[in-house]
Structure formats: C-alpha cells, structure tokens
Amino acid sequence: MTAIADGNQRVYADAVRQHSRAIGFYAFRMLGNKDSAEDIAQETFLRLWTHADKWQSDKASMSTWLHRIAHNLCIDSMRKDRSSQTVELEDEIPDQRHDIEQQQEWDERQQRLQSALMALPERQRSAIVLTHYQGLGNQAVASIMDLSVDALESLLSRSRRALRTMLAELQDPERYKQTLSHLSNDKQAGHAGPGEQT
Amino acid sequence: MTISLQRFEQLLDAYGASPQRWPAHERVAALQLLEQSPQAVQLMQHALWLDQQLDQLSAPDFLQLGSQILQQPLPARRKSLIEQLLAWLLPLQQHSAAVFWRPAALACVPLMLGLVLGNQLDFYSDAYADELYSDELEETELDLISLADYSEIL
C-alpha cells in the first residue's frame, strides 16, 4: 500500500486484479445492477489510488479497507438514487440451463431471491452480503460497518429472519408479494425495516 | 471452552450453518455441541435451509472488471510540499551525484542566510550612533534648563 501511495502503478494494477471481482460482487449484491456495481468498483479503486496514504495496515487488511470504501459508496448511491433497487438480472446472469422451461423457472427464482435481498434495509443487506457472500469475518464486517461485533450479530439475526420469512413465501407468491409490498411501504414511510433499529 | 445451546442458536441466527462463518474462538466448542446435542442438529438443519436458498443467488462473473478499471486514466497524484522536498532531496537514483550535493546544498542554506542577514543588519551604524548622541544631548539640555528655572524661583 505504501508503494501505491508512492505512485507505483504496477502494485496498484496487482491490487486491482486481486480485489476487483470481490468488490464488483459486493456492489452488485448491494445495488442489484451490474452497471452501477461496475461504477462503484471503479470509484473504489480510484479512491485506493488517491487515498492510499490514509490506509492503516494495523487496523484493516486491504480487502477490508476496499470493502469499507465500497460499502460507503453503495450506501451513498442508494440514498441518492432509490431507483437503484431495480433488479436487472436478465442479461447479467450467465445461462446455466438450456431447457426453456427450466430457464424461466430459474430466472424467476433468481428474480425473487434478488428482490428479497433488495427488500432488506441497506445495513441489513450489507451485513448479510459481507458475511455470507463475501466471506469476511465478523471483526472485519463490524469494522467496515462501524459496529460492535454484538451489534453486527443482532443486525445479522434480523436480516436472516426477514430473509427466511420472505424466502419461505416463495412457495406462495401472493403472500410473498404482500410481504414485499409491506416492506416497501415501511421503507417509503422512513421506517428502518423489519426489526431494524437505527 | 463450551457454549450453551442458546448461544449456538444465536450463532446460527447470525452467521448461518457454515462453521467457516462462525467466530473462530467459538467454532470448536460449537462443533462439539453439534456432535453431542440432537437439538443442535435440528437447529443446524433449520439454518442450513436459508443458506441453501441464499447460495442459489447468482451474480455476473465480472471477469473484465479488472481490465476495465485499469483502462481508466489515473488522476495525477498531488504531493504535499514536504513530500516534494524530500523527493528532491533524496532522489530515487542511488548512483546519482544529486544524492550528495542536494543535502549539502540544503545544509548550506542556513549558513548563507546567516551571512546575508549579518551583512544587511548593521547594529552599530553611524546613523544609529548619531541618533543616540542627539538623544543624550537633548536630555542634558533639558536638565540644564530645569536647573536654571529652579534657581530663579529660589
């Protein structure tokens, strides 16, 4: 990181190759949109280049630090543009099934899973994405989100509980739509979400 | 170290069914409890269901993202004055003569500054002495006048 702070582009390129996909995945899970995720990843690495001297190696690994930047950028982006919650999965997920019927079913399932994730309040979503999908440890996630480990566990529990409710209702589309609509109304009314404490 | 069934449930609620995601200091105790308690197994299966659901969610591969990022032009780095001075003072080329003459030149700066200032500021110039002398004369004259006044009254 000192080398990046000194303007070493080769070391910067190595860092980009090593971490860019993880940051892209994180931003995609947070925003549900590939283009926005790429923008966030680009901005994250731009900040790595311009603010490398601010990184403190004794406090966080490079991965944790980059996730922290990406987390803040995602939260800012979501607050600026609520339309980022639009789910765009059709062109982005590689075809894994050839049978049309199976493909449709798979797409629908993906859409619902993504919608359930996007229906979570921002911080709950970030907590679950960082721990479940990004595979970061609880200390790292707590540091990224500026939380104590206890508060993180509480946030994760609420997040998983909400997801369980929504995903269980995947079998019952009508009930699922009602839950999504209820969550959406809660958000618009400025509520923190199911069980979320601010 | 051992953990209670309640704590085990909290771990599953927060981190899910994969032991890799559990806090490292509680992992061994939680796995031991899992071996011993049928209730723990039941809780584990319950948590596993949600993990399996979440694992089905796919994402783009982002294989080209790294090269896209590297293609964007990087802004020029703005160095502080101290960084610029240090970079000039200690150039990266180890075999350059600048490694020697630049620190020496910097060390000479205070010396040169002292010489210049010493020559410019003449504390005992004639003008200053004249000024001092005229002040003294003035005071003496005033004293004499005042003495004369007293003598007249007396």
Interface residues (C-beta under 8 A of the other chain):
Chain A: G7 Q9 Y12 A13 V16 R17 S20 R21 G24 F25 F28 R29 K34 A37 E38 A41 Q42 F45 L46 W49 T50 E92 I93 P94 Q96 R109 Q110 L113 Q114 L117 I128 T131 H132 Y133 G135 G137 N138 V149 L152 E153 S154 L156 S157 R160 R161 L163 R164 L167
Chain B: Q10 D13 A14 Y15 G16 Q20 R21 P23 A24 L50 D51 Q53 L54 Q56 L57 S58 A59 P60 D61 F62 L63 L65 G66 Q68 I69 L70 Q72 L74 P75 R77
